[in-house]
Structure formats: structure tokens, C-alpha cells
Amino acid sequence: MKKIILSLLYLSLGSLQAAQQPEHLTQIHTTLLMAAERGDLGIIQSLITAPGININHQDSNGRFALMLAARYGHTAIIQTLINAGANVNTRNAVNDATALIFAARHGRTATVQALINANAAINLPTAYSWTPLMLAVLNRHITTVQALINACANVDLQNNRGSTALMIATQNGLVDIAQIIQRGPMHTETIKPR
């Protein structure tokens, strides 16, 4: 099925040289976003080498491939896009959300970790000053909260309502999450005395 879709895309383009025309790039970018959303690694791998492709392209709704892959937890696609030059700190045009914000909001812990490992800005907020940590807390994603805390997310930042991650946890009765925030990072490496 992947090959059929990709073949149809390229047939509609006429040739790879035609892909450099704006209308054909729009088709390629639309297909890139659809493949990122659906988790189709094969199509992503084929499209990232298309002439004129913009890995960070946003559609009219501010959606971009890395954001969609993060939203749905497609970690292999995240890695492929990053390796192809995707900017891990791209902010969408609608509310300044990053791929890390979408991954944290939806509890995609493995994706959160992959983005952190790729140097995503862990405290970069949305236009409403909501950080990835706050959104993970609000949506009760305990393992995602722990991953963000372990990566030293700033627990003292406030959103547009003046709430910190700890305040969001306590206001919503999330005792386990509040304890994680208060406890701080849990490092697994052994500390050797000097």
C-alpha cells in the first residue's frame, strides 16, 4: 500500500524535477504530514530526500511532521526526521507549541525522551506559557512527568494563570505526580565518593 501511494504521488508529479514547482511541493508536504500522522516510516524515508522538501514545513493549521509524529508517539519517525535535519524546537504558527509539547501532552514518554536526547528545549512554553511538564501533569501522564523531571524541567515556571506544575498537580488531586515533582530527578547512575 505504501508503495502504491508513493507511486501515485510521484506519477502525479510527473518527475522528481517537477517536485521543485510550488504546487508539487505542496503535494509532497501534504503527503509528508499525512505519513507522519499515520506513522508510515517508509513514505517518510522516501519523501525526506525529495528535491525542495522542507522537513519543517507547516500547513495552514500550523501542523508540521515532527509535531504530528510526536502527537501520535511515532518515535522511529521522530528519529528519522531529526536525522534528516528537522528542527526539534520548531514552534507551530497557531500557539507556539513544539513537538515536545505535543508528546508530553499526550503522554508519549518514549517520544519525549527521544526529543530530549535530541536537545529539544525542555522548558519552551506555548503562547499561553504552558510548558511540556505542565501539560503532562494536567493530563495525568505520570511516566512522562518523571521523564521531564529527570531531564531537569523547571518546576518553578508559571503559566498564564500563574500556576506551576506542582500547583496544577495539587489543584487536581494528583498526589503521586505532586510527589514526583517535589522529589525531583531520579538518577539511575551510581555516584562514586571521591
C-alpha positions in Angstrom: 0.0 0.0 0.0 2.8 2.4 0.9 4.5 1.9 -2.5 1.2 2.4 -4.3 0.6 5.8 -2.5 4.2 6.9 -3.1 4.0 5.8 -6.8 0.7 7.7 -7.2 2.3 10.8 -5.6 5.3 10.7 -8.0 3.1 9.9 -11.0 1.1 13.0 -10.2 4.3 15.0 -10.0 5.4 13.8 -13.4 9.0 13.6 -12.4 11.3 14.4 -9.5 12.3 17.6 -11.3 8.7 18.8 -11.3 8.8 18.5 -7.5 10.6 21.8 -7.4 7.4 23.6 -8.6 5.4 25.1 -5.7 2.2 23.2 -6.4 4.1 19.9 -6.5 5.9 20.8 -3.3 2.5 21.3 -1.6 1.5 17.8 -2.6 4.8 16.4 -1.2 4.5 18.4 2.0 0.9 17.2 2.5 1.9 13.6 2.0 4.8 14.1 4.5 2.3 15.4 7.1 -0.1 12.5 6.5 2.7 9.9 6.7 4.0 11.5 10.0 0.5 11.4 11.5 -0.2 7.8 10.4 3.2 6.5 11.3 4.3 5.5 7.8 8.1 5.3 8.1 8.6 4.0 4.6 6.9 7.0 3.0 8.7 9.4 5.3 12.1 7.9 4.3 11.2 8.3 0.7 10.0 11.9 1.0 12.8 13.3 3.0 15.1 13.1 0.0 12.7 14.7 -2.4 14.1 17.8 -4.2 13.0 21.0 -2.5 11.4 19.3 0.6 11.2 21.4 3.7 11.2 19.0 6.7 9.9 21.8 8.9 7.1 22.8 6.6 3.8 23.9 8.4 0.4 23.7 6.8 -2.2 26.4 7.2 -3.2 24.9 10.6 0.4 25.1 11.9 0.9 21.3 11.7 4.4 20.0 10.9 5.7 16.5 10.5 7.7 16.4 13.7 4.7 17.6 15.7 2.4 15.1 14.2 4.8 12.2 14.8 5.3 13.4 18.4 1.5 13.7 19.0 1.0 10.0 18.0 4.2 8.6 19.5 5.9 7.6 16.3 9.4 7.6 17.8 11.1 6.0 14.8 9.7 8.8 12.6 10.9 11.3 15.1 14.4 9.9 14.8 14.3 9.8 11.0 13.1 13.4 10.8 15.7 14.6 13.2 18.4 12.8 11.3 17.1 14.5 8.2 17.5 17.9 9.8 14.2 18.6 11.4 14.4 21.4 14.0 13.3 19.9 17.3 12.4 23.4 18.6 10.1 24.4 15.7 7.0 26.1 17.1 3.7 25.9 15.4 2.1 29.1 14.0 -1.1 28.6 16.0 0.0 28.6 19.6 3.8 28.2 19.6 3.6 24.5 20.6 6.7 22.4 19.9 6.9 18.6 19.2 7.9 18.1 22.8 4.8 19.9 24.0 2.6 17.6 21.9 4.4 14.5 23.0 4.2 15.5 26.7 0.6 16.5 26.4 -0.3 13.1 25.0 1.9 11.0 27.3 4.3 9.7 24.7 7.1 9.1 27.1 9.5 7.4 24.6 9.0 10.2 22.2 9.5 12.8 24.9 12.8 11.0 25.8 13.9 10.9 22.1 13.2 14.7 21.7 15.1 15.4 25.0 18.0 13.3 23.7 18.0 15.4 20.5 18.3 18.6 22.6 14.7 19.8 22.5 14.3 22.9 24.7 12.6 21.2 27.7 11.1 24.4 29.1 10.0 26.1 25.9 6.3 27.1 26.6 3.3 27.6 24.4 1.9 31.1 23.7 0.0 30.7 27.0 3.1 29.8 28.9 2.3 26.2 29.4 5.4 24.0 29.4 5.7 20.3 28.4 5.8 19.5 32.2 2.6 21.4 32.9 0.7 19.6 30.1 2.0 16.2 31.2 0.8 17.0 34.7 -2.6 18.3 33.6 -3.2 15.2 31.5 -2.0 12.8 34.3 0.9 11.2 32.4 3.0 10.1 35.4 5.8 8.4 33.4 6.1 11.4 31.1 6.2 13.7 34.2 9.0 11.6 35.6 11.0 11.7 32.4 10.7 15.5 32.2 11.7 15.9 35.9 14.6 13.6 35.3 15.7 15.8 32.5 15.6 18.8 34.9 12.5 20.5 33.7 12.0 23.8 35.5 9.2 23.2 38.1 9.0 26.9 39.1 7.8 28.3 35.8 4.2 29.7 35.8 1.6 29.5 33.0 -0.7 32.4 32.0 -2.9 31.6 35.1 0.0 31.9 37.5 0.2 28.1 38.1 3.3 26.0 38.4 3.4 22.3 37.6 3.1 21.5 41.3 0.1 23.8 41.7 -1.6 22.1 38.8 -1.0 18.7 40.4 -2.3 19.7 43.8 -5.3 21.6 42.4 -6.3 18.4 40.6 -5.6 16.0 43.4 -2.7 14.3 41.7 -0.8 13.3 44.8 1.6 10.8 43.0 2.5 13.4 40.5 2.9 16.1 43.1 5.3 13.8 45.0 7.4 13.2 41.8 7.7 17.0 41.3 8.7 17.6 45.0 11.2 14.7 45.0 13.0 15.9 41.9 15.1 13.9 39.4 15.7 10.2 40.0 19.1 9.5 38.6 19.9 5.8 38.0 23.7 6.2 37.7 25.8 5.4 40.8 27.5 8.3 42.4 31.0 7.3 43.5 32.5 9.0 46.6 35.7 11.0 46.0 
